[in-house]
């Protein structure tokens, strides 16, 4: 109950403006994302109402990124730099850290001395899937594998092991599968495997790179960035891939609202990236006003807070 109260308090501070989730109703809560603070400096994690700003900083550490809400919206997993004991060039190591929604109770769930990134929660909130660079002793090694770990930091398990670079893991809503990107076929394609790493299947075969798979809440579709820089969607088995929205600027990093009615995404523009929200059919795309912060990335959408 304490965590629920913490989340309610945070949301009251962040989205006290009218209309949280008002566009379509449902259970869509705030969106977390990474951005550069006003005036520059290390990037930080922010939270914004899905109908627009002002965005507010999530309490944490400068340089945090890759936020991922827990299924109940009371915790956030993120990427945090961990320089001590790192053998990589420029101390380029990072851990996956879990903290309460108000920034308290932070604890690392991956070990120091590695570079771990892109966490995503299992639907039951008990585990995290993430990517970790393969060779910490080789300064030129940037390829990653996919791991899972319990939310308390125990039970680390390797799911993929080369060849190529595996990343952007995303857990299916029923917990049975994990979608991810991989270069094992020559360029970045989308793959899916069972949650234990078995049953690997390639979903895209276009000869162009695809990125950022995101499951719809009902598990029937996967949104992604296609090889033409467009937001696209396909059935969960890889059939019927088609663009959702056309943009001359380029769109990426889609994430569904918890009610499945909207998709948040990044739009690339001449002055940098902007955060947008549209309906799940690609209509009504709207840019979210974020105030003076700059260059948003890594959006993730929380469930609405529980009723008091």
Secondary structure as UniProt FT lines:
FT   HELIX           2..14
FT   TURN            20..24
FT   TURN            26..27
FT   STRAND          28..36
FT   TURN            38..39
FT   STRAND          43..49
FT   TURN            50..51
FT   STRAND          52..57
FT   TURN            62..63
FT   STRAND          65..69
FT   TURN            71..72
FT   STRAND          75..81
FT   TURN            84..85
FT   HELIX           89..91
FT   STRAND          94..100
FT   TURN            101..102
FT   STRAND          107..108
FT   TURN            112..113
FT   STRAND          115..121
FT   TURN            123..124
FT   STRAND          127..133
FT   TURN            136..137
FT   TURN            139..140
FT   STRAND          144..150
FT   TURN            151..152
FT   STRAND          157..158
FT   STRAND          166..171
FT   TURN            173..174
FT   STRAND          177..182
FT   TURN            184..185
FT   STRAND          189..194
FT   TURN            195..196
FT   STRAND          201..202
FT   STRAND          211..215
FT   TURN            217..218
FT   STRAND          221..225
FT   TURN            227..228
FT   STRAND          231..235
FT   TURN            236..237
FT   STRAND          242..245
FT   STRAND          251..256
FT   TURN            258..259
FT   STRAND          262..269
FT   TURN            270..271
FT   STRAND          272..279
FT   TURN            280..281
FT   STRAND          286..287
FT   TURN            291..292
FT   STRAND          294..303
//
